[in-house]
Each structure stands twice: as structure tokens, then as C-alpha cells.
Amino acid sequence: MANSVILLSAVVLLFLVSAGLFLTTQQKIEQLQTTGLQTGSVMGEKMSSMSFSNFDKEMAIKLMDKDGDGKCDSCGMPVEMCIDSGQMECNMDSKSTIGVLGSAHIHADWKIYINGKPLDFAGKDHMTRMQQGLSVSSFIHVDSGAPEPEKAGDLLHMHATGIPLWLFFKSLDIELPEGLKMYVNGKEIPDYRNYVFSDLDKILITDGVGDLNQQLNSITNFAEKH
């Protein structure tokens, strides 16, 4: 009789431990799923907190499906699945540099000077496209309604790792003149189009017309507040 009671107690204890482990595991799964929905996605899960713009989708197809067969050139899966998982470049491609949407959130202050005058993003035709959501990238952008004292264009936002500046200009259909120079934190950097900025960078792109020191000093300090 005593042995039966001991055996029954052991069975009950084992059941309770198993149930506890199951609940703990289930809670962790639910936590991961919730976190994934808030911050991005993994392969096979759709993005929810951020989404691709029409420009992003078109660019992703150009980068991942060059032969136009509807499948990713690198992994062979439908290109829409790669896009749904937040990829502009397939992560299976060893040459890819652009990370999944949501894999970063960094900021840089910058100015662009052409003919000695700063490029006014708020006064350009592309601002209308930004406000209408017609040609804006979720990967890299400026805010159309920046909070005071910021102005539209003072601050660059990057929402994935490895985003080159050319993607920003491409998204707004901006053609800058040839021969521009770029200074990052006061140092000249070649090939501004392929530059991937770091958090809190201070970037100047200029054609050299005007006072260089004045242009460098005009760059704001809003990035550190974001």
C-alpha cells in the first residue's frame, strides 16, 4: 500500500513538473511571437510594425529577381516570401549587405549644399510624394513632418543595417550633380552614394561652392535626441 502511494505521488509530481515546463515554454513562444510582431520578422513571417513601400517592393524585386521568374535568384523561393520576411536583398546571398527591415534604427544629421545653398527638402516637389507615400523608402528616409525645431531633411533615419545613401536618393528620384564631395564628421569620404552612415554621424555633401567651414557648422545636432 505504501509503495502504491509513493508511486502515485511520483506520477503526480512528474505530471505537475511537465505541465509547468509546458506552460513556461508556451509563454516563451508567445513572448517571442509578440516581440517579433513588434520589432520585425524572421524568415517566413510577415512584417507588421513596419512595411515595405511600393518603392521598396520594386527595388527588392530588381535586386532579388533579376531574371523575372518570380523566384529569388539566391534561395529559389518566391520573391514575395523574401519581401514578406523584410528582405530587400536575400540573406542567403553571401554578397548581400542590406539587412532585414527593422534590423536597425539609427540617425544622422546632414546637409546637402548645391551652388552654395542647402537643399531644402521641405520646399521640393519630392516632399509632396513623401506626404502622399508614393515614393518613400521604409529603409531610409527623412521625416516630412519633423518636430520643432527640426526641419524636414535635417535628419536621416535608417531602419535596416547596410543601407547605402544611393537608396535614399533613388527613392525620391533625386539626381545630384557629378563631382560632389562628402565629409563625415569633418573628414572627406569618397563615393558618397555607397556610404552607409553610422549612428550620430554628421554628414555634409557639397559641390564645393561657398564656405566649407560654414557648411560644416550648419549641420544640426538632432540625432543624439532620437
Secondary structure, DSSP 8 states (H G I E B T S, - for coil): -HHHHHHHHHHHHHHHHHHHHHHHHHHHHHHHHHHHHHH---TTS---SS---HHHHHHHHHHH-TT-SSB-TTT-SBHHHHHHTT-SS-TTSTT-----TTS--EEEEEEEEETTEE--GGGSHHHHHHHHTSS--SSEE--TT--TT--TTSEEEE-STT--HHHHHHHTT----TT-EEEETTEEES-GGG----TT-EEEEE-S-S-HHHHHHT----GGG-
